Amino acid sequence: MLNMSKRNDLFQSALTGKRIPILTLDNKWHKIFTQKKPDKKLKRLEDELNELLKKQGKLTGEVKEIKKLKKKLMDGIVANASEASVENDEKAVRKAQESTRLIDECNEKLEEYEEELLELPREIDKVNKELMLLTMEICYDRLKENEQRIEEDARWVSEVREELKRRLVRKQEMEQANQELYSYLHDIFGAEVIELFDLKYEEDT
């Protein structure tokens, strides 16, 4: 069995260049880890990864909404432009100024969210790889533990099979011996031998 350090190096090397699916979105991954009590570190990484994915989804949704609002504000400015400039309508001017202020806020938020969205995939990938490494560790330990148990069970089955053969032979020999004894006593005492010796053999017909 490989020691922890060497094993970790091998697993790290195996992951190089591999495109790892998001584990917490993989049904097969969940199936493997619902059979036993979850490892605390595994659960922590799983929760961390899910939070990052949730954050990514939320930010993506908010970016869409802000872009929608920004477009609406810009369309409003364009529609209101003639009143604000040509007719010098104060209300239209204030509305255009407010829309411009809101667009600036939208741009600031978009810049902030889009920066986060650029960074999030790297964070998700980092945590996902950590989770994959731990998954490999746990799978390795389980495989080795299962192999050991399989070998133990195989030895037990082999021993039981040999013992079963011996007992079957002994059973047949004793049945044969009893049949011969019964036959001998039956020849002397007849049917009364069943009652005399409390036997369960039936008289031959």
Secondary structure, 3 states (H helix, E strand, C coil): CCCHHHHHHHHHHHHCCCCCCCHHHCHHHHHHHCCCCCCHHHHHHHHHHHHHHHHHHHHHHHHHHHHHHHHHHHHHHHHHHHHHHCCCCHHHHHHHHHHHHHHHHHHHHHHHHHHHHHHHHHHHHHHHHHHHHHHHHHHHHHHHHHHHHHHHHHHHHHHHHHHHHHHHHHHHHHHHHHHHHHHHHHHHHHHHHHHHCCCCCCCCC
